[in-house]
Amino acid sequence: MIQGTLMKGYAGFYYVYADDRVWECSLRGRFRVKKQEFIPGDKVMVLPGTGDKATIEKVLERQNSLVRPYIANVDQVLLVFSLKTPDPDYNLLDRLLIQAGEAGISILIVFTKEDLDVGNKTPSVDYRRIGYEVVQVSNRTLTGIDEIAERLKGNVSVLAGPSGSGKSSLINALNPGKALKTGNVSDKIGRGRHTTRHVELLSVAGGLVADTPGFSSLYLPEMKREELQSYFPEFVRIKQECRFSSCLHDKEPDCAVKEALSESLISSSRYEHYLQFLKEVIEHEKKY
């Protein structure tokens, strides 16, 4: 038997990447009886048959999994946002940072359309200052593409971000000759049309990549109100200077985070997002 990674399931067959090739697999009878769920990213042991045919004999324990998109054993998530057309949705970006952080998955922020004139906007600098890894790329001039390719090699990666941010175009730039359908950004609504309808893993730049369906909102993972601040690294560095150890950085006096905000040491938009998320977390707590 050989170990591989499930790329997708279709019409009762499962396509597994193993030994630098794709195997069309059927299920061993016991899996059909158990009705076990298989999702992209699952590590499986397969028994090769004739040609490219094989049978899934064993499913290995998942190291992690995401719900949106539903995928397992992710090594890293690339949060893909355009610098312009459409303008980046920082509220969504901060939500995604929390989602990936809660799952314990390595994060790389990718700003696309680097070739466009964005004026004095410096989101890359802002997020690098916080402590995140950031790369700016152009799918047109190929700036930054080699750096992304190196990060993908040997890993299972998820690309997440809003429609129109250039996820499919990024994969096309990384994988010339295997073009994915891309969508233009609507001038009227200022966001992209969905071009990816389902989740599957693609072989890209020596790794496996999930190009996920575009979305415009994302739930926050379930947590206690005092846990939210742990997903804001700039808060964590100074929270011990607050008067109260239980400070939520909202209405409490002598709050080091609010003091840093007043001195422009913390992004006002990030703080506003934190307060919005805090309200959501508290509302969710009241339901249970």
Summary of the structure (lengths in Angstrom):
residues: 288
radius of gyration: 21.2
end to end distance: 46.6
largest distance: 71.2
contacts: 877
relative contact order: 0.12
helix: 29%
strand: 25%
